[in-house]
Every structure is written in C-alpha cells, then in structure tokens.
Amino acid sequence: MAAHHSPSTVQTLIYPDHNRLLDDSDPVDMENNEKATFAQTFEVQRPKYNDIWAGVLFLLFCAGFVAVSGISLQGYATTKGFNGGGIYDGNNDFGLSTNTIILFVLCVASALVLSYAYVLLARFFTKQIIWITGILNVLWGLGLAIYMLSRRYWSGGIVMLVFSLFFVFAFFSWRRRIPFSVLMLQTAIDVSRTYGHVYLVSLLGGLAAAAFGIWYTITLVAVYVRFEPGANPACDRGAGGCSTATVIGLIVFITFTAYWMTEFLKNYIHTIISGVYGSWYFRPTALPSGPTRGAIRRASTYSFGSISFGSLLVAIINFLRQLCSVGQQSEAQSGDIVGAIAFCVLRCFLGVLEWVVQFINRYAFSYIALYGKAYIPAAKDTWRMIRDRGIDALVNECLIGPVFGMGSFFVAFFCGLLSFLYVTFTKPAYNEHNEFTPVIVAFAFVVGLQMCNTMTVPLSSGIDTIFVAMAWDPEAMRTQHPDLWDQIVARYPKVQQAVMA
C-alpha cells in the first residue's frame, strides 16, 4: 500500500531520535499496480475541514462585493452618457468617471504584461535576475522620484525617493547572499520545468488577478458615479441615495474585500504549488499521480477555511497600510509635514507587522498544503520546526522573497507613473485641483503590486516548501537530493550543524 505521511509523524521529526518521515518504498498501490494519489500520499487527519468560519465569512464578503458591484454598475450604466464613453467626452466634474476606468484598465493590462515578462526573465536568466531586479529598481525609482519632484508633486516624489534609497542600501547589504539565493531559485525553476503544471497555474492566476483587478477598478469608479453627491443624475435613480458617508463606506468595504480576495488568490496558488514541490521533495523518483490536481482539490475543500483565515490577517494589515498611504499623500500635498511623517511612521510599523504575518503564512500554508491542518496549529508547528532545525538561518540567507518583492515594486512604480501621467495630461474635469491624484496613484500602485506578487508566487512557493520540507525531514534532502544538498553545504557550510543538529 502507499506510504502515508501524517502530521503526527512529522511533528516527531523535530527530535532526531525518532524515525524518518519516509520509508524507501515507492508510493504504489500493490493491489492495482497504480501509483498512489496525492491524497493517499499525504493523508489528512480528522477533522478534515478546518477554520470553516473563515471560509463562510470570506464567501459572505465576496457576495457583498458582488452585490455592491451590481448596484453601482447599474447606476453607472444609466448615466453613461453623462460620464462619457471615452477619455475626454464626459461631463462628470464631481467624481471618478469613464476616464478613470480606462486608466485602470491600462494599469491592469500593463501590470499583467510586465509581471509575466518578469516571470519569464526569471525562468531564462536565473543567475542574472537578482542583479537585473536590483539595478532596474534603483534606476527606475530614482528617475520616477526626480520626475515627480520636478513636476512639484512633492508627496509622490518623496515617497519614491525613500523607496529608492532603501533599495540601494538593501541591495548593497545583500551581495554576499546572492550565490545561495541563485542556487535555490535555480532549483525551484528546474523543478517547475519537470513536475506538475507550475507555469500554467502561474498564468491562470495572473489572468484571474487581472480580471479581478479590472472588475474592482470598474466597481470603484461606479461607486463614485452612483453615490457621489453633487450634480449627479444617478442620485435620482436606482437603489439608495447619494452621500459622502455612503461613498466612503462602500469604498472601504470593496477595497478591504478586494485585498482579502487577492490575498486569498495568492495563498490559494501558493498552497497548490506547495503540494507539487512537497511531492517532489519526498518522492522525486515516484511522484504521486496528479499532484497538481490533488493539491487543487485539497486547497478548494479541506484547506479553504484555513487559507481564508490567513489571508484575512494580511488583508487587514494591507488595508490599514493603504489608508496610511492615502493619508500620508494627502497630508503632504496639503503641506502638513507633521501629519505626513506620522502616517509614514505608522505605515512602517504596519509594514513590519505585515512582514511577520506574511513570513508565518508562507511556511504555514506549505504545511497546510500537505497535511490540511487548521491555520493556527499549522503556524505554531511550522514555526517550531523551522526554529528548532535552524532553517530560519537559511531563510534569512535566501533573497528570493525580497527580490521578487522588489520586482513587484518595479511593476507598481510603473503603474503609479502611468496613472500620474494619465491624469496630468488628460486633465479630467473631476480632478481640476488634483484632489483625486493621490488616491488614483495609490490605487494604481496597489494594482501593479498585487498583480506581480500573484504572478511570482509559484516560484517563491517552491523555495518556501523546500525549506519547510527540510525542517520536517532533513535526511530526505541528503538521500533523495544529494547533489542539491552538496551545493547548499558548499555555499552555506553552517547548514550541516543547523539542520542536522
């Protein structure tokens, strides 16, 4: 019968006196002479369905998003002549219009093309991608900051300058860690070319992110068109009246839900890919049948609630950071330096908190992908395994997460610049005094950032899974992947003492 890997077995591996996770038999059903499935190889113990409340809450928020979108789009459709059908033909001078929809569609399309190009660049120029990413980000950020400052757009220029200077410092301090990072990225890409459907999942995830990005941006504009008070013909039509409070409340709701949905999408993809890489790590010569299908089935059923739970935590933090970003730009534009600095400090604090939660999520979801455990226990067990095995040292040595983050910022910078140039040169009537510029630039920046993050998830997920699997069973690395083990030891000799202790 198939060799089963259970969470209880894995937990004992923290102590070296216990037996290994793997036996040496191939995962084959001897009665039918067939390879074991993903579900048979990585059994889920009861209760199989975890964090059901988070899954239900997520679906309710999605349903609410659909309802708000439907009502708002209906109001937009009835006043399309007033809002225009193109860039310049609208009469709307009180809120976002068709002009803005065209801008956001351009941002989403640009983000999709640039993100997929970046993934292909990482695939074919693996050794050079870290240097390419660092250099392009520094040059692009500095150029964008100089341009914005020259246009007297002080808030955006200062923010871009700070990001660029941070990238210079970070990249300079990371140089010695590049060889190890290249090795791990090369390994992830080699596996992705041979096992599962990693790039297909990446492409479909990117298309889903693009479709949702367009849907969200159109809904965002439609909310303004339908509910913004003023000389708005939509106020006398459809459901509900117009008020500033209604606009703010609906924007808060759909933006938070959008963060949650995009985080869910990223973590859903991450969980699927982790299942593929986990199968490769433990069974490189006898991969379970249909690892991608099996991982998709598990992520869509048993682990749905757990993915929703972890995504919710990140969505809350990201939403608060977005509020701080908008507040910072508004305060800087109005000349309140103290307020801008206060928002900047709060945003930095939230950024650190987000990093901590994202760090835990990455490895917890890799664990959940294989064993379907509830989110909180999975996060605790995974962190304990990583810490006790010393894998946190390897994680700190690997730059792939930060590098892909810098790549995402590159795409976000481009979308931010595109939106700034667009509203500057098209001069929409609603933005006569530039009061909407910070909001539009901030949302365009987030669209580019989230889309590129989604597209690069499959590659970073592979590396995360390898690290977690090494914490579960380091002996499997030495016996199943001796060449990789030797290369890791050659580049990071401390791994033998850290992992095998």
LOLUMLO-784468 format. One record per residue (C-alpha): residue number from 1; residue in three letters; x, y, z. Coordinates in pm, whole numbers, plus 50000, padded with zeros to 5 digits. Example, Ala and Ser with C-alpha at 12.3 -4.5 7.8 and 13.67 -1.06 7.14 Angstrom:
     k     r    east   north      up
     1   Ala   51230   49550   50780
     2   Ser   51367   49894   50714
//
This chain:
     k     r    east   north      up
     1   Met   50000   50000   50000
     2   Ala   50101   50362   49970
     3   Ala   50334   50523   50218
     4   His   50130   50774   50417
     5   His   50273   51092   50569
     6   Ser   50071   51220   50863
     7   Pro   50112   51538   51066
     8   Ser   50168   51342   51385
     9   Thr   50460   51162   51223
    10   Val   50607   51487   51101
    11   Gln   50595   51651   51442
    12   Thr   50811   51378   51592
    13   Leu   51083   51460   51342
    14   Ile   51180   51766   51546
    15   Tyr   51366   51523   51767
    16   Pro   51643   51332   51589
    17   Asp   51592   51007   51782
    18   His   51261   50938   51608
    19   Asn   51215   50757   51279
    20   Arg   51228   50931   50947
    21   Leu   50920   51051   50769
    22   Leu   50984   50844   50457
    23   Asp   51029   50477   50402
    24   Asp   51209   50363   50092
    25   Ser   50914   50205   49916
    26   Asp   50755   50365   49615
    27   Pro   50404   50505   49666
    28   Val   50232   50231   49466
    29   Asp   49902   50060   49526
    30   Met   50018   49698   49507
    31   Glu   49666   49562   49453
    32   Asn   49602   49766   49138
    33   Asn   49967   49827   49045
    34   Glu   49898   50200   49028
    35   Lys   50082   50497   49174
    36   Ala   49923   50644   49484
    37   Thr   49735   50970   49450
    38   Phe   49830   51293   49621
    39   Ala   49553   51239   49878
    40   Gln   49681   50889   49956
    41   Thr   50042   51002   49988
    42   Phe   49962   51297   50215
    43   Glu   49669   51193   50428
    44   Val   49455   51450   50608
    45   Gln   49360   51356   50962
    46   Arg   49025   51444   51115
    47   Pro   48877   51698   51136
    48   Lys   48941   51731   50765
    49   Tyr   48760   52065   50726
    50   Asn   48924   52340   50933
    51   Asp   48853   52710   51003
    52   Ile   48507   52677   50850
    53   Trp   48401   53012   50999
    54   Ala   48671   53196   50800
    55   Gly   48565   53028   50477
    56   Val   48200   53119   50533
    57   Leu   48289   53478   50622
    58   Phe   48505   53507   50312
    59   Leu   48221   53387   50091
    60   Leu   47984   53636   50256
    61   Phe   48223   53923   50185
    62   Cys   48257   53805   49826
    63   Ala   47878   53800   49794
    64   Gly   47863   54152   49938
    65   Phe   48122   54268   49686
    66   Val   47915   54123   49404
    67   Ala   47601   54298   49535
    68   Val   47771   54639   49569
    69   Ser   47928   54598   49227
    70   Gly   47594   54510   49067
    71   Ile   47410   54808   49220
    72   Ser   47691   55051   49137
    73   Leu   47735   54928   48781
    74   Gln   47362   54956   48725
    75   Gly   47378   55321   48834
    76   Tyr   47681   55379   48613
    77   Ala   47507   55223   48312
    78   Thr   47205   55455   48345
    79   Thr   47431   55765   48340
    80   Lys   47691   55654   48088
    81   Gly   47617   55948   47860
    82   Phe   47688   56189   48145
    83   Asn   48012   56013   48242
    84   Gly   48130   55971   47885
    85   Gly   48229   55674   47675
    86   Gly   48595   55763   47637
    87   Ile   48877   55972   47778
    88   Tyr   48762   56325   47702
    89   Asp   48386   56322   47640
    90   Gly   48249   56308   47996
    91   Asn   48069   56588   48181
    92   Asn   48135   56448   48530
    93   Asp   48317   56708   48741
    94   Phe   48243   56572   49091
    95   Gly   48392   56222   49099
    96   Leu   48566   55943   48908
    97   Ser   48434   55872   48559
    98   Thr   48488   55661   48245
    99   Asn   48821   55841   48208
   100   Thr   48937   55668   48526
   101   Ile   48809   55326   48417
   102   Ile   49022   55348   48102
   103   Leu   49323   55440   48314
   104   Phe   49280   55143   48548
   105   Val   49227   54902   48259
   106   Leu   49556   55027   48112
   107   Cys   49724   54976   48450
   108   Val   49594   54621   48482
   109   Ala   49698   54531   48126
   110   Ser   50043   54683   48178
   111   Ala   50086   54503   48511
   112   Leu   49988   54171   48354
   113   Val   50235   54205   48066
   114   Leu   50522   54329   48284
   115   Ser   50460   54066   48553
   116   Tyr   50458   53775   48310
   117   Ala   50766   53916   48136
   118   Tyr   50938   53928   48475
   119   Val   50848   53563   48544
   120   Leu   50988   53462   48204
   121   Leu   51300   53668   48273
   122   Ala   51350   53479   48599
   123   Arg   51299   53149   48418
   124   Phe   51551   53207   48138
   125   Phe   51802   53436   48314
   126   Thr   51801   53282   48660
   127   Lys   52155   53376   48758
   128   Gln   52118   53737   48643
   129   Ile   51766   53810   48768
   130   Ile   51876   53930   49113
   131   Trp   52118   54184   48969
   132   Ile   51871   54290   48699
   133   Thr   51597   54342   48957
   134   Gly   51814   54546   49191
   135   Ile   51962   54773   48926
   136   Leu   51632   54836   48747
   137   Asn   51451   54916   49071
   138   Val   51712   55167   49183
   139   Leu   51731   55343   48845
   140   Trp   51355   55337   48791
   141   Gly   51274   55461   49141
   142   Leu   51527   55744   49127
   143   Gly   51411   55852   48782
   144   Leu   51049   55848   48890
   145   Ala   51126   56043   49207
   146   Ile   51321   56308   49015
   147   Tyr   51043   56344   48761
   148   Met   50770   56381   49022
   149   Leu   50974   56632   49223
   150   Ser   51040   56831   48906
   151   Arg   50662   56842   48849
   152   Arg   50622   56968   49209
   153   Tyr   50433   56657   49310
   154   Trp   50610   56653   49644
   155   Ser   50434   56370   49826
   156   Gly   50475   56113   49547
   157   Gly   50831   56223   49473
   158   Ile   50943   56198   49835
   159   Val   50785   55852   49876
   160   Met   50957   55723   49561
   161   Leu   51289   55872   49671
   162   Val   51267   55699   50009
   163   Phe   51190   55365   49840
   164   Ser   51484   55408   49601
   165   Leu   51732   55489   49876
   166   Phe   51611   55189   50073
   167   Phe   51663   54965   49770
   168   Val   52020   55096   49729
   169   Phe   52101   55016   50092
   170   Ala   51928   54677   50084
   171   Phe   52089   54564   49759
   172   Phe   52437   54665   49875
   173   Ser   52395   54470   50201
   174   Trp   52265   54161   50019
   175   Arg   52559   54098   49786
   176   Arg   52719   53809   49977
   177   Arg   52387   53622   49990
   178   Ile   52333   53621   49614
   179   Pro   52507   53283   49532
   180   Phe   52289   53087   49775
   181   Ser   51976   53265   49652
   182   Val   52060   53185   49290
   183   Leu   52101   52817   49380
   184   Met   51758   52800   49543
   185   Leu   51588   52986   49260
   186   Gln   51757   52762   49002
   187   Thr   51634   52457   49190
   188   Ala   51277   52587   49203
   189   Ile   51282   52664   48830
   190   Asp   51431   52324   48741
   191   Val   51153   52151   48934
   192   Ser   50888   52372   48775
   193   Arg   51002   52268   48428
   194   Thr   50969   51897   48507
   195   Tyr   50694   51846   48763
   196   Gly   50331   51949   48781
   197   His   50187   52247   48597
   198   Val   50361   52532   48777
   199   Tyr   50367   52783   48492
   200   Leu   50012   52703   48388
   201   Val   49896   52775   48744
   202   Ser   50101   53097   48736
   203   Leu   49944   53207   48407
   204   Leu   49590   53125   48516
   205   Gly   49650   53300   48848
   206   Gly   49777   53608   48668
   207   Leu   49476   53614   48436
   208   Ala   49243   53576   48734
   209   Ala   49421   53860   48913
   210   Ala   49394   54076   48600
   211   Ala   49024   54001   48558
   212   Phe   48953   54079   48921
   213   Gly   49168   54394   48902
   214   Ile   48957   54524   48614
   215   Trp   48636   54429   48793
   216   Tyr   48746   54604   49112
   217   Thr   48858   54924   48940
   218   Ile   48536   54949   48739
   219   Thr   48337   54891   49058
   220   Leu   48542   55157   49238
   221   Val   48459   55415   48971
   222   Ala   48097   55301   48957
   223   Val   48059   55359   49333
   224   Tyr   48167   55721   49286
   225   Val   47941   55763   48984
   226   Arg   47640   55610   49158
   227   Phe   47664   55757   49509
   228   Glu   47882   56073   49499
   229   Pro   47665   56376   49596
   230   Gly   47661   56687   49380
   231   Ala   47539   56745   49026
   232   Asn   47492   56371   48987
   233   Pro   47195   56245   48780
   234   Ala   47239   55894   48929
   235   Cys   47120   56018   49268
   236   Asp   46761   56014   49150
   237   Arg   46782   55664   49004
   238   Gly   46838   55312   49129
   239   Ala   46867   55195   49489
   240   Gly   46968   55421   49775
   241   Gly   47051   55790   49792
   242   Cys   47379   55976   49748
   243   Ser   47600   56089   50033
   244   Thr   47968   56120   50115
   245   Ala   47926   55872   50401
   246   Thr   47781   55614   50161
   247   Val   48072   55660   49921
   248   Ile   48330   55626   50199
   249   Gly   48160   55321   50350
   250   Leu   48129   55139   50018
   251   Ile   48486   55224   49913
   252   Val   48614   55092   50246
   253   Phe   48412   54772   50205
   254   Ile   48503   54691   49846
   255   Thr   48870   54785   49897
   256   Phe   48904   54566   50204
   257   Thr   48723   54281   50029
   258   Ala   48948   54326   49725
   259   Tyr   49255   54295   49947
   260   Trp   49111   53981   50103
   261   Met   49024   53828   49766
   262   Thr   49365   53899   49613
   263   Glu   49544   53768   49921
   264   Phe   49328   53456   49905
   265   Leu   49416   53412   49539
   266   Lys   49790   53440   49613
   267   Asn   49772   53197   49905
   268   Tyr   49550   52960   49709
   269   Ile   49812   52946   49433
   270   His   50088   52914   49693
   271   Thr   49913   52619   49857
   272   Ile   49869   52441   49523
   273   Ile   50231   52487   49422
   274   Ser   50350   52379   49768
   275   Gly   50170   52050   49714
   276   Val   50362   51996   49390
   277   Tyr   50701   52080   49540
   278   Gly   50630   51876   49852
   279   Ser   50560   51576   49631
   280   Trp   50889   51632   49451
   281   Tyr   51084   51668   49776
   282   Phe   50960   51348   49937
   283   Arg   50908   51140   49621
   284   Pro   51138   51264   49340
   285   Thr   51160   50923   49169
   286   Ala   50799   50815   49223
   287   Leu   50584   51127   49219
   288   Pro   50223   51074   49330
   289   Ser   49979   51070   49041
   290   Gly   49814   51403   48965
   291   Pro   49993   51617   49227
   292   Thr   49860   51943   49083
   293   Arg   49501   51818   49068
   294   Gly   49529   51673   49417
   295   Ala   49669   51998   49557
   296   Ile   49391   52199   49388
   297   Arg   49125   51969   49529
   298   Arg   49265   51999   49882
   299   Ala   49304   52379   49865
   300   Ser   48948   52411   49738
   301   Thr   48793   52190   50008
   302   Tyr   48969   52094   50331
   303   Ser   49206   52393   50338
   304   Phe   48965   52657   50204
   305   Gly   48884   52795   50550
   306   Ser   49247   52795   50663
   307   Ile   49355   52986   50352
   308   Ser   49074   53234   50413
   309   Phe   49184   53282   50775
   310   Gly   49550   53351   50697
   311   Ser   49455   53578   50408
   312   Leu   49221   53776   50633
   313   Leu   49503   53873   50868
   314   Val   49719   54006   50585
   315   Ala   49423   54182   50424
   316   Ile   49351   54376   50745
   317   Ile   49713   54492   50769
   318   Asn   49737   54579   50399
   319   Phe   49414   54775   50415
   320   Leu   49538   54979   50711
   321   Arg   49866   55044   50525
   322   Gln   49670   55166   50225
   323   Leu   49476   55407   50444
   324   Cys   49807   55536   50584
   325   Ser   49946   55576   50232
   326   Val   49649   55782   50118
   327   Gly   49658   55985   50440
   328   Gln   50032   56046   50403
   329   Gln   49999   56171   50046
   330   Ser   49702   56393   50131
   331   Glu   49881   56548   50430
   332   Ala   50198   56607   50228
   333   Gln   50001   56762   49943
   334   Ser   49826   56998   50188
   335   Gly   50162   57099   50340
   336   Asp   50117   56927   50678
   337   Ile   50463   56772   50718
   338   Val   50398   56654   51077
   339   Gly   50088   56465   50969
   340   Ala   50271   56312   50672
   341   Ile   50555   56193   50897
   342   Ala   50310   56046   51148
   343   Phe   50136   55848   50876
   344   Cys   50475   55738   50741
   345   Val   50583   55605   51083
   346   Leu   50255   55420   51129
   347   Arg   50286   55276   50780
   348   Cys   50637   55149   50858
   349   Phe   50512   54980   51174
   350   Leu   50232   54812   50980
   351   Gly   50489   54709   50718
   352   Val   50693   54526   50982
   353   Leu   50379   54359   51115
   354   Glu   50281   54254   50763
   355   Trp   50626   54103   50708
   356   Val   50592   53893   51023
   357   Val   50247   53763   50928
   358   Gln   50350   53700   50566
   359   Phe   50659   53514   50686
   360   Ile   50448   53284   50902
   361   Asn   50184   53241   50632
   362   Arg   50431   53132   50365
   363   Tyr   50553   52834   50562
   364   Ala   50226   52757   50739
   365   Phe   50045   52725   50405
   366   Ser   50316   52492   50276
   367   Tyr   50242   52272   50577
   368   Ile   49866   52305   50524
   369   Ala   49909   52211   50157
   370   Leu   50036   51865   50251
   371   Tyr   49854   51789   50574
   372   Gly   49542   52005   50577
   373   Lys   49580   52126   50935
   374   Ala   49396   52427   51082
   375   Tyr   49570   52763   51039
   376   Ile   49673   52841   51398
   377   Pro   49814   52495   51482
   378   Ala   49988   52481   51144
   379   Ala   50150   52821   51202
   380   Lys   50270   52718   51550
   381   Asp   50402   52378   51441
   382   Thr   50576   52513   51133
   383   Trp   50747   52792   51323
   384   Arg   50861   52545   51589
   385   Met   51007   52312   51327
   386   Ile   51183   52592   51139
   387   Arg   51330   52737   51458
   388   Asp   51438   52405   51612
   389   Arg   51602   52288   51291
   390   Gly   51779   52619   51233
   391   Ile   51605   52664   50896
   392   Asp   51541   53027   50988
   393   Ala   51912   53087   50918
   394   Leu   51871   52951   50565
   395   Val   51556   53157   50517
   396   Asn   51745   53472   50613
   397   Glu   52022   53385   50366
   398   Cys   51781   53348   50075
   399   Leu   51695   53670   49892
   400   Ile   51430   53540   49655
   401   Gly   51136   53675   49857
   402   Pro   51284   54027   49886
   403   Val   51399   54019   49522
   404   Phe   51055   53923   49393
   405   Gly   50917   54193   49620
   406   Met   51146   54445   49451
   407   Gly   51029   54315   49113
   408   Ser   50671   54374   49220
   409   Phe   50761   54726   49330
   410   Phe   50906   54786   48983
   411   Val   50571   54699   48826
   412   Ala   50391   54906   49091
   413   Phe   50619   55205   49019
   414   Phe   50533   55177   48651
   415   Cys   50158   55169   48720
   416   Gly   50194   55464   48958
   417   Leu   50380   55667   48695
   418   Leu   50132   55568   48425
   419   Ser   49841   55687   48637
   420   Phe   50018   56012   48729
   421   Leu   50098   56092   48364
   422   Tyr   49748   55994   48258
   423   Val   49563   56229   48494
   424   Thr   49822   56502   48429
   425   Phe   49783   56505   48052
   426   Thr   49416   56406   48011
   427   Lys   49309   56662   48276
   428   Pro   48974   56504   48373
   429   Ala   48717   56755   48494
   430   Tyr   48677   56589   48835
   431   Asn   49050   56635   48905
   432   Glu   49079   57004   48820
   433   His   49252   57081   49152
   434   Asn   49440   56747   49171
   435   Glu   49242   56636   49475
   436   Phe   49197   56284   49331
   437   Thr   49559   56241   49218
   438   Pro   49691   56082   49543
   439   Val   49402   55834   49554
   440   Ile   49436   55735   49187
   441   Val   49815   55696   49204
   442   Ala   49789   55493   49526
   443   Phe   49528   55256   49383
   444   Ala   49723   55212   49058
   445   Phe   50036   55136   49262
   446   Val   49850   54870   49462
   447   Val   49704   54712   49146
   448   Gly   50053   54669   48997
   449   Leu   50198   54542   49324
   450   Gln   49929   54283   49389
   451   Met   49929   54151   49033
   452   Cys   50306   54098   49018
   453   Asn   50303   53940   49364
   454   Thr   50042   53695   49238
   455   Met   50241   53607   48925
   456   Thr   50565   53538   49114
   457   Val   50402   53326   49384
   458   Pro   50469   52988   49214
   459   Leu   50848   53030   49213
   460   Ser   50876   53166   49565
   461   Ser   50634   52897   49686
   462   Gly   50868   52627   49563
   463   Ile   51158   52764   49767
   464   Asp   50941   52807   50076
   465   Thr   50826   52446   50050
   466   Ile   51183   52318   50017
   467   Phe   51281   52499   50337
   468   Val   50982   52368   50530
   469   Ala   51035   52015   50400
   470   Met   51398   52033   50517
   471   Ala   51268   52118   50864
   472   Trp   51032   51820   50856
   473   Asp   51285   51568   50727
   474   Pro   51640   51695   50657
   475   Glu   51758   51338   50598
   476   Ala   51536   51323   50289
   477   Met   51737   51610   50141
   478   Arg   52062   51421   50185
   479   Thr   51932   51091   50049
   480   Gln   51676   51199   49788
   481   His   51857   51509   49660
   482   Pro   52229   51460   49732
   483   Asp   52352   51698   49460
   484   Leu   52137   51982   49591
   485   Trp   52245   51906   49947
   486   Asp   52612   51920   49850
   487   Gln   52565   52253   49670
   488   Ile   52380   52403   49966
   489   Val   52654   52289   50204
   490   Ala   52922   52428   49970
   491   Arg   52760   52772   49970
   492   Tyr   52639   52767   50329
   493   Pro   52851   52524   50536
   494   Lys   52667   52601   50859
   495   Val   52363   52418   50725
   496   Gln   52507   52081   50838
   497   Gln   52523   52188   51202
   498   Ala   52197   52385   51185
   499   Val   51974   52134   51011
   500   Met   52118   51804   51127
   501   Ala   52152   51907   51494
//
